[in-house]
Amino acid sequence: MTELQAIKPGNVHVFADGHGMTVYDFIKSADATAAVITQADLSVGERILLAVQATQSAVAMNTNLGLILLCAPLIQAALASSLSADLPARLAAVLNTLSIEDGRLAATAILIAKPAGLGNAPEHDVQAIIEVSLKHMMAAAAEKDLIAWQYAHDYQGILKFGLPRFVSAKQAWQAQAKNDSEAWATTAVYLAYLAHYPDSHIVRKHGLALAKKISLEAQAIEADYAKASNPKLMQKQLLAWDASLKQRNINPGTSADLTVATLLAFYLQQ
């Protein structure tokens, strides 16, 4: 629940609901999906579909499709005791062995969740019969979708970009923020993703131009945040930007999904 305790401007968190969703919706979703997505002896596709179905039963809305898509392979890698080496190597092995059935199950899950701005894809559209592996399906969308990009590139954005930022921020603010250091470090990761990559959810709903504009806004906030001797001093500025984004109906949902996956990768390696 660390991600919900962190201020994520434009997204839902304990300081502010938004976009017709509440923190309670996300807590119910997490409770509903935790048991099914971590079951033993499931494929990645099965984890994705069962978790999406559980979410729909619990809250009847799409609160977590992106993070389910990102977390299922990480969980599969963590449970793959037959695989040697560290988590990144296990994850790469999992991604490289994804099947056509995984692709079909994931496509079904996406259709059930009905993400905003889904539209049609020129190749391997989820609304058609999938004839390629889940990794191949994601690779076809990687240039337009940051979640798909992770599949195509062995989660390098999370492992090489997001994770080091979380660790360094947590260490830097351990003394000042004490028990809240992980939440403030989570905000740092969220801002980093949003500042450096146009958010895919914003692109789908509002277009690339606006997504780039929001990234520029995030860069200014991130710069101030990085310079803060104590992250708590940034709370007022963060909440003001949060209100501004929500007033404009802008939700950086993909940045939030990447942040959750970053936290999971961190915890899995502890």
C-alpha positions in Angstrom: 0.0 0.0 0.0 3.0 2.3 -0.1 2.1 3.5 -3.5 -1.3 4.8 -2.2 0.3 6.5 0.7 2.5 8.5 -1.7 1.4 11.8 -3.3 1.1 11.0 -7.0 -0.1 14.2 -8.6 -3.0 13.6 -10.9 -3.5 10.0 -9.7 -5.4 8.6 -6.7 -3.7 8.5 -3.3 -4.6 8.9 0.3 -4.4 12.7 0.1 -7.0 12.9 -2.6 -9.4 10.8 -4.7 -9.9 11.6 -8.3 -11.4 10.7 -11.7 -14.4 9.0 -10.2 -12.3 6.7 -8.2 -11.4 6.5 -4.5 -8.6 5.1 -2.5 -11.0 2.6 -1.2 -11.6 1.3 -4.7 -7.9 0.7 -5.1 -7.6 -1.0 -1.7 -10.6 -3.3 -2.6 -8.9 -4.0 -6.0 -5.6 -4.9 -4.3 -7.3 -7.2 -1.8 -9.3 -8.9 -4.5 -6.3 -9.5 -6.8 -3.5 -10.3 -4.3 -4.6 -13.9 -3.7 -5.2 -14.8 -7.4 -2.3 -13.2 -9.0 0.2 -14.9 -6.6 -1.2 -18.4 -6.9 1.3 -21.1 -7.7 1.2 -23.1 -10.9 -0.4 -20.4 -13.1 0.8 -19.0 -16.3 1.4 -15.2 -16.8 -1.7 -15.0 -18.9 -3.8 -16.8 -16.3 -2.5 -14.4 -13.6 -3.5 -11.4 -15.7 -7.0 -12.7 -16.6 -7.9 -13.9 -13.1 -6.7 -10.6 -11.5 -8.7 -8.5 -13.9 -11.8 -10.7 -13.4 -11.3 -10.4 -9.6 -11.0 -6.6 -9.9 -14.2 -6.4 -11.9 -16.1 -8.5 -9.3 -14.8 -6.2 -6.5 -15.2 -2.7 -8.0 -16.6 -3.1 -11.5 -14.1 -0.6 -13.0 -10.6 -0.5 -14.3 -8.5 0.5 -11.4 -5.4 -1.7 -12.1 -5.1 -3.2 -15.6 -1.7 -1.6 -16.2 -0.2 -2.7 -12.9 -1.5 -6.2 -13.3 0.1 -6.5 -16.8 3.4 -5.3 -15.3 3.3 -7.3 -12.0 2.2 -10.7 -13.4 5.6 -11.4 -15.0 7.5 -10.2 -12.0 5.5 -12.5 -9.7 6.0 -15.4 -12.2 9.8 -14.7 -12.0 9.8 -14.6 -8.2 7.9 -17.9 -8.0 10.1 -19.6 -10.6 12.3 -21.4 -8.1 13.6 -23.7 -10.9 15.2 -20.7 -12.6 18.7 -19.8 -11.3 20.3 -16.3 -11.1 18.8 -13.1 -9.9 15.4 -11.5 -10.5 16.3 -9.7 -13.7 17.6 -12.9 -15.2 14.6 -14.8 -14.1 12.3 -12.1 -15.5 14.0 -12.2 -18.9 13.6 -15.9 -19.0 9.9 -15.6 -18.2 9.3 -13.0 -20.8 11.1 -15.0 -23.4 8.9 -18.1 -22.8 5.5 -16.3 -22.9 3.1 -18.2 -25.1 0.4 -17.5 -27.6 -2.1 -18.6 -25.0 -0.6 -16.0 -22.6 -1.3 -13.4 -25.4 -4.8 -14.5 -25.9 -5.6 -14.5 -22.1 -4.0 -11.1 -21.7 -6.1 -9.8 -24.7 -9.2 -11.1 -23.1 -8.3 -9.4 -19.8 -7.7 -6.1 -21.6 -11.1 -6.3 -23.3 -12.8 -7.0 -20.0 -11.0 -4.0 -18.3 -11.9 -1.7 -21.2 -9.0 0.8 -20.7 -9.7 4.4 -21.7 -8.7 5.2 -25.3 -8.0 1.6 -26.3 -8.8 2.0 -30.0 -7.5 -0.3 -32.6 -4.0 -1.5 -33.3 -2.6 -2.0 -36.8 -0.9 -5.2 -35.7 -2.0 -7.9 -33.2 -5.1 -6.0 -32.1 -6.5 -7.4 -28.8 -10.0 -7.3 -30.4 -8.9 -9.9 -33.0 -7.6 -13.5 -32.6 -4.1 -13.4 -31.2 -1.7 -15.6 -33.1 1.6 -14.5 -31.4 3.1 -14.7 -28.0 2.3 -12.1 -25.3 5.9 -10.7 -25.6 5.5 -10.4 -29.4 2.1 -8.8 -29.0 3.5 -6.3 -26.6 6.6 -5.6 -28.8 4.2 -4.5 -31.6 2.8 -1.8 -29.3 6.1 -0.9 -27.6 6.6 2.4 -29.4 3.3 3.7 -28.3 2.8 2.2 -24.8 5.3 2.3 -21.9 3.9 -0.9 -20.4 4.3 -2.8 -23.6 7.8 -1.4 -23.9 8.8 -3.0 -20.6 7.8 -6.4 -22.0 9.8 -5.8 -25.2 12.9 -4.7 -23.3 13.1 -7.0 -20.3 11.7 -4.3 -17.9 14.9 -2.2 -18.3 12.9 1.0 -17.7 11.9 -0.3 -14.3 15.1 -2.1 -13.3 17.6 0.4 -14.7 15.6 3.7 -14.4 12.9 3.6 -11.8 14.5 1.2 -9.2 17.7 3.1 -8.7 15.8 6.3 -8.2 13.6 4.7 -5.6 16.7 3.3 -3.7 18.6 6.6 -3.8 15.6 8.7 -2.7 14.8 6.3 0.1 18.4 6.4 1.3 18.7 10.2 1.0 15.6 10.9 3.0 15.8 8.1 5.6 16.8 10.5 8.3 14.3 13.3 7.5 11.3 11.3 6.6 12.0 8.3 8.9 9.1 5.9 8.6 7.6 7.7 5.6 10.8 7.6 3.5 9.5 4.9 1.2 6.3 6.9 0.5 8.3 10.0 -0.3 10.7 7.9 -2.4 7.7 6.5 -4.2 6.7 10.1 -5.1 10.2 10.6 -6.5 9.9 7.6 -8.8 6.5 8.7 -10.0 7.7 12.1 -10.8 10.8 10.7 -12.6 8.7 8.5 -14.9 6.3 11.4 -15.6 9.1 13.9 -16.2 11.1 11.6 -18.6 8.4 9.8 -20.5 5.1 11.1 -21.9 2.5 9.1 -20.0 0.8 6.5 -22.3 -2.5 6.9 -20.5 -2.5 10.7 -21.2 -1.5 10.0 -24.8 -4.4 7.7 -25.3 -7.0 10.1 -23.8 -5.6 13.5 -24.8 -2.9 13.1 -27.4 0.9 13.2 -27.4 1.2 17.0 -27.4 -0.6 17.3 -24.0 1.4 14.4 -22.6 4.6 16.1 -23.5 3.3 19.3 -21.9 2.6 17.4 -18.6 6.1 15.9 -18.8 7.5 19.5 -18.9 5.4 20.4 -15.9 6.7 17.3 -14.1 10.3 18.2 -14.9 9.9 21.5 -13.0 8.3 19.8 -10.0 10.9 17.0 -10.0 13.8 19.5 -10.1 12.4 21.2 -7.0 11.7 17.8 -5.3 15.2 16.6 -5.9 16.7 19.7 -4.3 14.5 19.5 -1.2 16.4 18.8 2.0 13.2 17.3 3.4 10.5 16.0 1.0 7.8 17.0 3.4 8.5 20.6 2.5 7.2 19.9 -1.0 3.8 18.6 0.1 1.9 21.9 -0.5 3.4 22.2 -4.1 2.7 18.6 -4.9 -0.9 18.8 -3.8 -1.5 22.1 -5.7 -0.3 20.4 -8.9 -2.4 17.3 -8.1 -5.5 19.5 -7.9 -4.6 21.3 -11.1 -4.2 18.0 -13.0 -7.4 16.6 -11.7 -9.3 19.8 -12.5 -8.0 19.3 -16.1 -9.1 15.6 -16.0 -5.5 14.5 -16.5 -4.5 11.2 -15.0 -0.9 9.9 -15.4 -2.1 6.4 -14.9 0.8 4.7 -16.7 3.4 6.5 -14.5 1.5 5.2 -11.5 1.5 1.6 -12.9 5.2 1.8 -13.5 5.7 3.1 -10.0 3.9 0.1 -8.5 5.9 -2.3 -10.6 9.1 -0.6 -9.4 8.1 -1.1 -5.8 7.3 -4.7 -6.4 10.7 -5.3 -8.0 12.3 -3.6 -5.0 10.5 -5.8 -2.5 11.0 -9.0 -4.4 14.8 -8.4 -4.3 14.9 -7.8 -0.5 
